[in-house]
Amino acid sequence: MDPVSVGSAAAVLLATKGGGALAGEGGKAAWVGLGRLVALVRGKFAGDRPAGQALEEAQAHPNDPVPVQRLAETLVQHGDRDPGFLQALAQLVEAARRDPVVGPAVVQVNDYGSIGKVVAIGTVNGDVSF
């Protein structure tokens, strides 16, 4: 995945706590990687007040694209300066994509696509219409 896709996916996971898939008691153990993702980013952002604020704002307003985009941009900037951080972030995002609970929340958009709404569907038996 390219750095922008990694940053965007990580920002969504961080802001929405795994796309909401981890809410409730049963979801706490659903993807332990979320804790590692949060720890990685908080550790990287330690001492960088604007970056820490970007994370806090995105988590406080996960449905607002502006702070989530700001967090994604901050993650990409840190990844540009530290390839090891970017690699660790990419590995955690890929692990999230493979997770059956969290995976549907990680949607990859290429070629700067514009998305109005996203629907993630696991298994469908029959027709689907929108």
C-alpha positions as CSV (number, residue, x, y, z in Angstrom):
1,M,0.0,0.0,0.0
2,D,1.2,3.5,-0.7
3,P,1.8,5.9,2.2
4,V,-1.4,7.9,1.6
5,S,-3.5,4.8,1.7
6,V,-1.8,3.5,4.8
7,G,-2.2,6.9,6.6
8,S,-5.9,7.1,5.5
9,A,-6.7,3.6,6.6
10,A,-4.9,4.0,9.9
11,A,-6.6,7.3,10.6
12,V,-10.1,5.7,10.1
13,L,-9.2,2.8,12.3
14,L,-7.8,5.1,15.0
15,A,-10.8,7.5,14.8
16,T,-13.5,4.9,14.8
17,K,-11.9,2.3,17.1
18,G,-11.7,-0.3,14.4
19,G,-14.8,0.8,12.5
20,G,-17.0,0.3,15.5
21,A,-16.4,-3.4,15.3
22,L,-14.7,-3.4,18.7
23,A,-17.5,-1.9,20.7
24,G,-18.8,-3.9,23.6
25,E,-17.4,-6.7,25.7
26,G,-17.2,-9.2,22.9
27,G,-15.3,-6.9,20.6
28,K,-12.6,-6.0,23.0
29,A,-10.6,-9.1,22.0
30,A,-11.7,-9.0,18.4
31,W,-8.5,-7.4,17.1
32,V,-5.7,-6.9,19.5
33,G,-3.8,-5.0,16.8
34,L,-5.9,-1.9,17.5
35,G,-4.1,-1.6,20.9
36,R,-0.8,-1.9,19.1
37,L,-1.8,0.6,16.5
38,V,-2.8,3.1,19.2
39,A,0.4,2.5,21.1
40,L,2.5,2.9,18.0
41,V,0.9,6.2,17.0
42,R,0.8,7.7,20.6
43,G,4.4,6.8,21.0
44,K,5.3,8.4,17.7
45,F,3.3,11.5,18.5
46,A,4.7,11.9,22.0
47,G,6.2,15.4,22.3
48,D,4.5,16.5,19.1
49,R,1.6,18.5,20.4
50,P,-0.1,19.2,17.0
51,A,0.1,15.5,16.1
52,G,-1.4,14.5,19.4
53,Q,-4.2,17.0,19.0
54,A,-4.9,15.6,15.5
55,L,-5.3,12.2,17.0
56,E,-7.5,13.5,19.9
57,E,-9.7,15.5,17.5
58,A,-10.2,12.5,15.1
59,Q,-11.2,10.2,18.0
60,A,-13.5,12.9,19.4
61,H,-15.2,13.4,16.0
62,P,-14.9,10.1,14.0
63,N,-17.8,11.0,11.7
64,D,-16.3,14.4,10.7
65,P,-14.0,13.9,7.7
66,V,-12.0,17.1,8.5
67,P,-10.2,15.9,11.6
68,V,-9.9,12.3,10.3
69,Q,-8.2,13.7,7.1
70,R,-5.9,15.9,9.3
71,L,-4.9,12.8,11.2
72,A,-4.2,10.9,8.0
73,E,-2.0,13.7,6.7
74,T,-0.2,13.8,10.1
75,L,0.5,10.1,9.9
76,V,1.8,10.4,6.3
77,Q,4.1,13.3,7.3
78,H,5.5,11.2,10.2
79,G,5.9,8.2,7.9
80,D,7.8,10.3,5.3
81,R,10.3,11.3,8.0
82,D,10.5,7.8,9.6
83,P,10.2,4.8,7.1
84,G,10.3,2.4,10.1
85,F,7.1,4.0,11.5
86,L,5.5,3.8,8.1
87,Q,6.4,0.2,7.7
88,A,5.0,-0.7,11.2
89,L,1.8,1.3,10.4
90,A,1.4,-0.5,7.1
91,Q,1.8,-3.9,8.8
92,L,-0.9,-3.1,11.3
93,V,-3.3,-1.8,8.7
94,E,-2.7,-5.0,6.6
95,A,-3.4,-7.1,9.7
96,A,-6.7,-5.1,10.2
97,R,-7.6,-5.7,6.6
98,R,-7.2,-9.5,7.1
99,D,-9.2,-9.5,10.4
100,P,-12.8,-10.9,9.8
101,V,-14.3,-8.4,12.3
102,V,-12.3,-5.2,11.5
103,G,-11.5,-5.9,7.9
104,P,-14.8,-4.6,6.5
105,A,-14.0,-1.2,8.0
106,V,-10.8,-0.9,6.0
107,V,-11.7,0.2,2.5
108,Q,-9.0,1.0,0.0
109,V,-9.6,3.8,-2.5
110,N,-7.2,4.2,-5.4
111,D,-6.7,7.0,-7.9
112,Y,-8.0,9.7,-5.5
113,G,-11.6,8.5,-5.8
114,S,-14.4,10.5,-4.3
115,I,-16.7,8.5,-2.1
116,G,-20.1,9.6,-0.9
117,K,-21.1,6.4,1.0
118,V,-19.5,3.1,1.6
119,V,-21.2,-0.1,2.3
120,A,-19.3,-3.2,3.5
121,I,-21.1,-6.4,2.9
122,G,-19.8,-9.8,4.1
123,T,-22.0,-12.6,2.8
124,V,-25.1,-12.1,0.8
125,N,-27.5,-14.8,-0.2
126,G,-29.9,-13.3,-2.8
127,D,-30.2,-9.9,-4.4
128,V,-29.0,-6.6,-3.1
129,S,-30.2,-3.2,-4.4
130,F,-29.7,0.4,-3.3
